[in-house]
Amino acid sequence: MGSSRKRTFERKDGLLRDTYREADGRKVGLMMPGSMVGEPVPEANRPLRRAEIGGDDALRASRAMDALADEQSPEMLEQLLIALAKHNISAPTRLVAYVDDPRVTLALLAAVRSVSLEELANFAQALGMVGGPGARDALRARMQSALADPKTFEPDPFFNFRAGSATTCAEHLLDLDAEDQEAADALVRLVKHVCPHNQRSTAWRMAKLVERRPGVRTAPMRVLRAALDGLIDTSDDDVFCAVVPAVWRDRRVPERVSRLLESPSAEKQRCALSALARMEHGGWPLLIKWGSRARDPIFVLTTLGPNLRFLSESRRAEIARRGLADASPSIRHEAAAVLSSLEPVVATKLARSALKDEPDPLIQAKLVAVQQLARRSKTRARGAKKPVRNNRPIKSRAQ
C-alpha cells in the first residue's frame, strides 16, 4: 500500500481531525486536542484562542476550549465565566476544574436557573458535580418544571432535549442525595419516554447511578434497581445494553449479550461490546471470545480499543499490522499504540515496515519511539550482569 493512499491528520487551530468509514460503511468523525498527543497550541497563539472562548461565535468558542484542554489558568477562568454567562453549553464542564473559586458555583447556579430547558443538561450536570449550597434546590426546581411541561413528553425524531434535561437533573439530585425519592420516581417515568433515544439515555444514567453506589440500599435506589431489572427483557437492544453492567448477575443478561455479539449486525455487536467495556472482569471472557474470532481486524481495533490487551499476541500483531497500513491516520495512530503491548522484536519489525510510507509526523514519532524503546531494552539485556554459575563458598583445607 503506497504512501499516496495514507492520509495525514487535518491540523487546524490546535485540533487534529480525521474522518473514515468502518467496514460496514459507518462514517466516523474524530477530533482531538493536539495537546493530547504532544502538539499543544503554541504559547504565542494562546491569548487569541482564549479570547475566542468569550466571543460571540459559540461554535468557535467551543473549539477553542477543546484546543486549550491542557490549560488551567486565571486567564482561562475569566473567559470561561464569560462563555458561561453567554450560555455556551461547552463552558460548564470546563469550569468544574475551577470549583475552588467562589464565583464558579454562583455562576453555575445562575445559569441553571436561567437557561432554557432544551439547553439545561450540561449546566445541570456541572452544578451536580460541584454541589454546594442551593444546588439541590435549583436542580429540583428545573426538574419539576420540565416534568410539568407537556412538551417534555412529546415525540422527537432524534432526542427530546427537555426530557434529557429532566433526566440529568434527576440523576444529579440522586448523586447529591441517595434518599431523593422524587428524583428516582422521575427517572422511572422518563425511562418510559416515547422517544427511543431518551429511553436509552435515561436507562444508561439509571444504571450508572446503581454502578456508582453498589452498596447503597435506600428506598430510591431500590426503586431504580427494580426498574432496571424490568428492562432486561426489553425489545430494544440499545436500552438493554445500557443497563447490562447494573444487572449482570441475572443469568439472562450474559446469554443475551452473547447472542448480540454473534449478530450479523455490526451495530448490535458494537452495542454489546460497549456494555462489556463498562464492566470489570465479568465481561472479559466474552470480549476475548469475540475478538479472537475471524473478523475484520480494523473493526476489532476500532471497537475494542484498550481491551485489545486481552487478545493473544499473534492476534494483536495482526491487528496492528493491518491498522498501520490503513489510509486513516486515526486508525494508524490507534494501531501504533498496540505496538507497546507486543514483544520488542515483533513491535520493531512492524514499526520499521510502517515507517517506510508513513506521512504523518505524529505517527512517525510514535513508530520511532517504539524502535528506540526496543533498542534500549536490548541494550539493558546485554549489559545485565551474568549470573554466577558456582556461588558455593570456597572451602579452605584444614591446616
Residue pairs with C-beta under 8 A, 6 or more apart in sequence:
1 325
1 357
2 357
3 356
3 357
3 358
3 359
5 327
6 326
6 327
6 329
6 332
6 357
6 358
6 359
6 360
7 18
7 327
7 328
7 329
7 359
7 360
8 329
8 359
8 360
8 361
9 16
9 17
9 18
9 329
9 330
9 333
9 360
9 362
10 16
10 17
10 18
11 17
11 34
11 39
13 41
13 49
13 63
13 64
13 67
14 33
14 34
14 35
14 39
14 40
14 41
14 45
14 49
14 66
14 67
14 68
15 31
15 32
15 33
15 34
15 63
15 66
15 67
16 31
16 32
16 33
16 34
16 37
16 39
16 362
17 29
17 30
17 31
18 29
18 30
18 328
18 329
18 330
19 27
19 28
19 29
19 30
20 27
20 28
20 30
20 326
20 327
20 328
20 330
20 331
21 27
21 28
22 28
22 266
22 298
22 299
22 302
23 266
23 296
23 298
23 299
24 266
24 267
24 299
26 266
26 267
28 302
30 330
31 66
33 40
33 66
33 67
33 68
33 69
33 70
34 40
34 41
34 67
35 41
35 67
35 68
35 69
35 70
36 69
36 70
37 333
37 362
38 362
38 365
39 362
40 70
41 49
41 67
41 68
46 68
46 71
47 75
49 64
49 67
49 68
50 64
50 68
50 71
50 75
50 76
50 79
51 79
52 60
52 61
52 63
52 64
53 61
53 64
53 65
53 68
53 76
53 79
53 80
53 82
53 83
53 91
54 61
54 78
54 79
54 82
54 83
54 86
55 61
56 86
58 86
58 88
58 89
61 83
61 88
61 90
61 91
62 88
62 89
62 90
65 80
65 83
65 90
65 91
65 94
66 90
68 76
72 97
72 98
77 95
77 98
77 101
77 104
80 91
80 94
80 95
80 98
81 95
81 103
81 104
81 107
83 90
83 91
84 91
84 92
84 95
84 107
84 108
84 111
85 107
85 111
87 111
87 114
87 115
87 119
87 123
89 119
89 122
89 123
90 122
92 108
92 111
92 122
92 123
92 125
92 126
92 127
93 122
93 125
93 126
93 129
95 104
95 107
95 108
95 126
96 104
96 126
96 129
96 130
98 104
99 105
99 130
104 130
105 127
105 130
105 132
105 135
108 123
108 126
108 127
108 130
109 127
109 132
109 134
109 135
109 138
111 123
111 127
112 120
112 123
112 124
112 127
112 138
112 139
112 142
113 138
113 141
113 142
115 123
117 142
117 145
117 146
117 149
117 152
117 161
117 162
117 165
117 166
118 161
118 162
118 165
119 161
119 165
120 142
120 146
120 165
120 168
120 169
121 161
121 164
121 165
121 167
121 168
124 139
124 142
124 165
124 168
124 169
124 172
125 168
125 172
127 135
127 138
127 139
127 172
128 135
128 139
128 168
128 169
128 171
128 172
128 173
128 175
128 176
129 172
131 176
135 176
136 173
136 176
136 177
136 180
139 169
139 172
139 173
139 176
140 169
140 173
140 182
140 183
142 165
142 166
142 169
143 166
143 169
143 170
143 173
143 182
143 183
143 186
146 152
146 162
146 163
146 165
146 166
146 169
147 166
147 186
147 189
149 162
151 162
152 160
152 162
152 163
152 166
153 160
153 163
153 193
153 194
154 160
154 194
155 194
155 195
156 195
156 197
156 198
158 197
159 195
159 197
159 198
159 201
160 193
160 195
160 198
163 190
163 193
163 195
163 198
163 202
164 198
164 201
166 186
166 190
167 186
167 187
167 190
167 198
167 201
167 202
167 205
168 205
169 183
169 186
170 183
170 184
170 186
170 187
170 190
171 183
171 187
171 205
171 206
171 208
171 209
173 180
173 182
173 183
174 180
174 183
174 184
174 187
174 209
174 220
174 221
174 224
175 209
175 212
177 183
178 213
178 216
178 218
178 220
178 221
179 218
179 219
179 220
180 220
181 219
181 220
181 223
183 220
184 219
184 220
184 221
184 223
184 224
185 220
185 223
187 202
187 205
187 206
187 224
187 227
188 223
188 224
188 227
190 198
190 202
191 199
191 202
191 203
191 206
191 227
191 231
192 199
193 199
193 202
196 236
196 238
196 239
199 236
199 239
200 236
200 238
200 239
200 242
203 228
203 231
203 239
203 242
203 243
204 242
204 243
206 224
206 227
206 228
206 243
206 246
207 228
207 242
207 243
207 244
207 245
207 246
207 247
209 221
209 224
210 221
210 224
210 225
210 228
210 246
211 245
211 246
211 278
213 221
225 246
228 243
228 246
228 247
229 247
229 250
231 239
231 240
231 243
231 247
232 240
232 243
232 247
232 250
232 252
232 253
232 256
233 252
234 240
237 260
237 268
237 271
238 271
240 256
241 257
241 260
241 271
241 272
241 274
241 275
242 275
244 253
244 257
244 272
244 275
244 276
244 278
244 279
245 275
245 278
245 279
247 253
248 254
248 279
248 282
248 283
254 286
257 272
257 275
257 276
257 283
257 286
258 286
260 268
260 269
260 271
260 272
261 269
261 272
261 273
261 286
261 289
261 290
263 269
266 299
269 290
269 303
270 303
273 287
273 290
273 303
273 304
275 283
276 283
276 284
276 286
276 287
277 283
277 287
277 304
277 305
277 307
284 310
287 304
287 307
287 310
288 310
288 311
291 300
291 304
291 307
291 308
291 310
291 311
291 315
292 311
292 312
292 315
297 318
297 319
297 321
297 322
297 323
298 319
298 322
298 323
298 326
298 331
300 308
300 311
300 319
301 308
301 319
301 322
301 323
301 331
301 334
301 335
301 338
302 331
302 334
304 311
305 334
308 316
308 319
308 338
308 341
309 316
309 341
311 319
313 342
313 343
313 346
316 338
316 341
316 342
317 342
317 346
317 350
319 335
319 338
320 335
320 336
320 338
320 339
320 342
320 350
321 350
321 353
322 335
323 331
323 332
323 334
323 335
323 336
323 338
324 332
324 335
324 336
324 350
324 353
324 354
324 358
325 332
325 354
326 332
326 335
329 360
329 362
329 363
332 354
332 358
332 360
332 363
333 360
333 362
333 363
333 366
336 351
336 354
336 363
336 366
336 367
336 370
337 366
339 347
339 350
339 351
339 366
339 367
339 370
340 347
340 370
340 373
342 350
344 373
344 374
344 377
344 378
345 374
347 370
347 374
348 370
348 371
348 374
351 367
351 368
351 370
351 371
352 367
352 371
354 363
354 367
355 364
355 367
355 368
358 364
358 367
